[in-house]
Amino acid sequence: MRIEILSGASEDLLEGYRFYERQAPGLGAYFRDSLYSDIDLLLVNAGIHRIVYRKHRALSRRFPYAIYYSIEADVVLVSAILDCRRSISWTRRRLRRT
């Protein structure tokens, strides 16, 4: 099994990195590394997470973010990495674009 991070999810990750880096220097790098660690865990745990808005949703262990993904054959497709503090309607609209 392998993981593919789609362009929308890469943009989400970059947006989160920038947000946390503005909060404190170095925090953005910690955020990025933490989320990549959570994504790497999908190699072992893919498919066990609850389905929300037609995607599996894995919650980050250290930040209030959710990783939305699907599984196709032997590939985990990460389609979005979203801040859980956003409104439900915003999240729903964002996931419709994936």
C-alpha positions as CSV (number, residue, x, y, z in Angstrom):
1,M,0.0,0.0,0.0
2,R,1.2,3.5,-0.7
3,I,-0.1,7.0,0.2
4,E,-0.7,9.8,-2.4
5,I,-1.4,13.3,-1.1
6,L,-3.5,15.1,-3.7
7,S,-2.9,18.8,-4.6
8,G,-5.8,20.1,-2.5
9,A,-4.5,18.4,0.6
10,S,-1.0,19.7,-0.1
11,E,-2.5,23.2,-0.2
12,D,-4.4,22.6,3.1
13,L,-1.2,21.5,4.7
14,L,0.7,24.5,3.5
15,E,-2.1,26.8,4.7
16,G,-1.9,25.2,8.2
17,Y,1.9,25.5,8.2
18,R,1.7,29.2,7.4
19,F,-1.0,29.7,10.1
20,Y,1.1,28.1,12.9
21,E,4.3,29.6,11.7
22,R,2.7,33.1,12.2
23,Q,1.8,32.0,15.8
24,A,5.4,31.2,16.7
25,P,8.5,30.5,14.7
26,G,9.1,26.8,14.4
27,L,5.5,25.8,15.2
28,G,4.7,25.5,11.5
29,A,7.4,23.0,11.0
30,Y,6.2,21.0,14.1
31,F,2.7,21.1,12.7
32,R,3.9,19.9,9.3
33,D,6.0,17.1,10.8
34,S,3.1,16.0,13.1
35,L,0.6,15.8,10.2
36,Y,3.0,13.9,8.1
37,S,3.5,11.4,11.0
38,D,-0.3,11.1,11.2
39,I,-0.5,10.5,7.4
40,D,2.2,7.9,7.6
41,L,0.1,6.0,10.1
42,L,-2.4,5.5,7.4
43,L,-0.1,2.8,5.9
44,V,-1.1,0.7,8.9
45,N,-4.5,2.1,9.9
46,A,-6.1,2.9,6.5
47,G,-9.8,2.0,6.4
48,I,-10.5,1.8,10.1
49,H,-11.6,5.4,10.5
50,R,-15.1,6.6,10.5
51,I,-16.6,7.7,7.2
52,V,-17.7,11.4,7.2
53,Y,-19.0,13.1,4.1
54,R,-18.1,10.0,2.0
55,K,-14.4,10.0,3.1
56,H,-12.6,8.3,5.9
57,R,-11.6,10.8,8.5
58,A,-8.5,10.4,10.7
59,L,-8.0,12.9,13.4
60,S,-4.5,14.3,14.1
61,R,-3.0,13.4,17.4
62,R,-1.5,16.8,18.2
63,F,-3.5,19.4,16.3
64,P,-7.2,20.0,15.7
65,Y,-7.0,18.8,12.1
66,A,-8.7,16.0,10.3
67,I,-7.2,14.0,7.4
68,Y,-9.8,13.0,4.8
69,Y,-8.9,10.1,2.6
70,S,-10.2,7.3,0.4
71,I,-8.8,4.0,-0.6
72,E,-8.5,2.9,-4.2
73,A,-6.9,-0.5,-4.9
74,D,-3.7,-0.3,-2.9
75,V,-3.4,3.5,-2.7
76,V,-4.5,5.8,0.1
77,L,-5.6,9.0,-1.5
78,V,-5.4,11.9,1.0
79,S,-7.9,14.5,-0.5
80,A,-8.1,17.1,2.3
81,I,-6.4,18.1,5.6
82,L,-8.8,20.4,7.3
83,D,-9.0,22.4,10.5
84,C,-11.7,20.9,12.8
85,R,-12.5,24.4,14.2
86,R,-14.0,25.5,10.8
87,S,-17.7,25.5,10.4
88,I,-19.4,22.2,9.3
89,S,-20.8,23.9,6.2
90,W,-17.4,25.1,5.2
91,T,-16.0,21.6,5.6
92,R,-18.8,20.1,3.7
93,R,-18.3,22.5,0.8
94,R,-14.5,21.9,0.8
95,L,-15.0,18.2,0.6
96,R,-17.4,18.4,-2.3
97,R,-14.6,19.8,-4.4
98,T,-12.5,16.7,-3.9
